Amino acid sequence: MKLLVLALLVVSALGIGGCSNVPRQSAAKDLEAKVFSQPEKGMARLYVVRNTTFGQFYDLAVSINSLLVATTSPRTYAKFDIPAGQYFIGSRAENYYQYSIQIEEGKNYFLWQRVTICRTVCTELIELSEEDGKNAVLESSLVVNWVEDKFINPVKAR
C-alpha cells in the first residue's frame, strides 16, 4: 500500500512539474483582444497563436527583430500593436525559426506557431488567413507580453 501511495505521489509530482506555466492576461484583456478591432492609425496588429496542445510540456519563445517579447504555451497567443514596416518574427524551441513579414497599416496579421517533432520539439511560423487566424485566437488565451508594444519597431532600411 505504501508503495502504491508513493508511486501516485511521484506520478502526480511529475505531471504537475512538467506542465507549462506561462502567465496569462486577465479575462477582460483576453476578450478585448478577441474583438479584432481596427488598429490605430499608422499601426497594425500581429497575433502569434499556438492553438494546439501538441508539445504541451514546452514553452516557446517569441521574438520580434531579435527582441524577446513573449512566451507561449499550448492554447495561448500573444498580441502586438506595432507600426507598419518590415519585421522578423522568431520562434524558439529546440530550433530557431525566423519569419520575415511586411506589415501594412490598419491590418490584422496572424502567425501560427506550429510545433513539430525533432529530437524533442521544434517550431516554425506559418501565416494564417484572417478567418483561420481569428478562429485560432478565439480558442486560445492571451499571454502577458514581456515588452510593451511601444518598444517594438520595424527594421530600419539600410
C-alpha positions as CSV (number, residue, x, y, z in Angstrom):
1,M,0.0,0.0,0.0
2,K,2.8,2.4,0.9
3,L,4.5,1.6,-2.5
4,L,1.2,2.5,-4.3
5,V,0.8,5.8,-2.5
6,L,4.5,6.6,-3.2
7,A,4.1,5.8,-6.9
8,L,0.9,8.0,-7.1
9,L,2.8,10.9,-5.4
10,V,5.7,10.6,-7.9
11,V,3.3,10.4,-10.9
12,S,1.4,13.5,-9.6
13,A,4.5,15.5,-9.0
14,L,5.8,14.7,-12.5
15,G,2.5,15.6,-14.1
16,I,2.3,18.9,-12.2
17,G,6.0,19.8,-12.6
18,G,6.2,19.1,-16.3
19,C,3.3,21.3,-17.4
20,S,3.9,24.6,-19.0
21,N,3.0,27.7,-16.9
22,V,3.1,30.9,-19.0
23,P,1.5,33.9,-17.3
24,R,-1.9,34.9,-18.8
25,Q,-3.6,38.2,-19.2
26,S,-6.9,38.9,-17.4
27,A,-10.1,37.6,-18.9
28,A,-11.1,41.2,-19.7
29,K,-7.9,41.8,-21.8
30,D,-8.3,38.4,-23.5
31,L,-11.9,39.3,-24.5
32,E,-10.8,42.8,-25.7
33,A,-8.1,41.3,-27.9
34,K,-10.7,38.9,-29.4
35,V,-12.8,41.8,-30.8
36,F,-10.3,42.2,-33.6
37,S,-10.9,45.9,-33.8
38,Q,-9.2,48.2,-36.3
39,P,-5.7,49.1,-35.2
40,E,-4.9,52.8,-34.6
41,K,-3.7,55.0,-37.5
42,G,-0.2,54.0,-38.6
43,M,-0.4,50.7,-36.7
44,A,-1.1,47.1,-37.5
45,R,-2.0,44.2,-35.2
46,L,0.1,41.0,-35.1
47,Y,-1.2,37.8,-33.3
48,V,1.2,34.9,-32.8
49,V,-1.0,31.9,-31.9
50,R,-0.3,28.4,-30.6
51,N,-3.8,26.9,-30.5
52,T,-2.8,23.2,-30.3
53,T,-1.9,21.1,-27.3
54,F,1.0,19.3,-29.2
55,G,4.2,19.9,-27.3
56,Q,2.3,20.6,-24.1
57,F,5.3,20.4,-21.9
58,Y,7.3,23.1,-23.8
59,D,7.1,26.9,-23.7
60,L,8.1,28.6,-27.0
61,A,9.8,32.0,-27.1
62,V,8.6,34.7,-29.5
63,S,10.9,37.4,-30.7
64,I,10.4,40.4,-33.0
65,N,13.5,41.7,-34.7
66,S,15.7,39.7,-32.2
67,L,13.9,41.2,-29.2
68,L,12.4,38.6,-26.9
69,V,8.8,39.7,-26.5
70,A,6.6,36.8,-25.2
71,T,6.4,33.1,-24.4
72,T,3.6,30.8,-25.5
73,S,2.3,27.5,-24.2
74,P,-0.4,25.3,-25.7
75,R,-3.7,27.1,-26.5
76,T,-2.3,30.6,-26.0
77,Y,-1.5,33.6,-28.2
78,A,0.4,36.9,-28.0
79,K,-0.9,40.2,-29.5
80,F,1.2,43.2,-30.6
81,D,0.1,46.6,-31.9
82,I,3.1,47.7,-34.0
83,P,3.9,50.3,-36.6
84,A,3.7,49.3,-40.2
85,G,7.0,48.1,-41.7
86,Q,9.3,45.1,-42.1
87,Y,9.7,42.6,-39.2
88,F,11.5,39.4,-38.5
89,I,9.4,37.2,-36.2
90,G,11.2,34.4,-34.4
91,S,10.0,31.3,-32.6
92,R,12.4,29.3,-30.4
93,A,12.1,25.7,-29.3
94,E,14.9,23.2,-29.9
95,N,15.4,25.1,-33.1
96,Y,15.1,28.8,-34.0
97,Y,12.7,29.7,-36.8
98,Q,12.5,33.2,-38.3
99,Y,9.7,34.5,-40.5
100,S,10.0,37.7,-42.5
101,I,6.8,39.8,-42.9
102,Q,5.9,43.2,-44.3
103,I,3.2,44.7,-42.0
104,E,0.8,47.1,-43.5
105,E,-1.1,49.8,-41.6
106,G,-4.7,49.0,-40.5
107,K,-4.5,45.2,-40.9
108,N,-4.5,42.2,-38.6
109,Y,-1.9,39.5,-39.1
110,F,-1.9,36.0,-37.7
111,L,1.1,33.7,-37.4
112,W,0.6,30.1,-36.2
113,Q,3.4,28.8,-34.0
114,R,3.4,25.2,-35.4
115,V,5.1,22.6,-33.2
116,T,6.8,19.6,-34.7
117,I,8.9,16.7,-33.5
118,C,12.6,16.7,-33.9
119,R,14.8,15.3,-31.1
120,T,12.4,16.9,-28.7
121,V,10.2,19.7,-30.1
122,C,10.8,22.1,-33.0
123,T,8.8,25.1,-34.2
124,E,8.0,27.1,-37.3
125,L,5.8,30.1,-38.1
126,I,3.0,29.9,-40.7
127,E,0.9,32.9,-41.8
128,L,-2.8,32.2,-41.5
129,S,-5.7,33.7,-43.4
130,E,-7.7,36.2,-41.3
131,E,-10.6,33.7,-40.9
132,D,-8.3,30.8,-39.7
133,G,-6.3,33.2,-37.5
134,K,-9.4,34.6,-35.8
135,N,-10.6,31.1,-35.1
136,A,-7.3,30.0,-33.7
137,V,-7.2,33.1,-31.4
138,L,-10.8,32.5,-30.2
139,E,-9.9,29.1,-28.9
140,S,-6.7,30.4,-27.1
141,S,-5.8,32.6,-24.1
142,L,-3.8,35.8,-24.2
143,V,-0.4,35.7,-22.6
144,V,1.5,38.5,-20.8
145,N,4.0,40.2,-23.1
146,W,7.5,40.8,-21.8
147,V,7.9,44.0,-23.6
148,E,5.5,46.9,-24.2
149,D,4.4,47.4,-27.8
150,K,5.9,50.9,-27.9
151,F,9.4,49.4,-27.8
152,I,8.8,47.2,-30.9
153,N,9.7,48.9,-34.2
154,P,10.2,47.8,-37.8
155,V,13.6,47.0,-39.2
156,K,15.3,50.2,-40.5
157,A,16.1,50.3,-44.2
158,R,19.8,50.1,-44.9
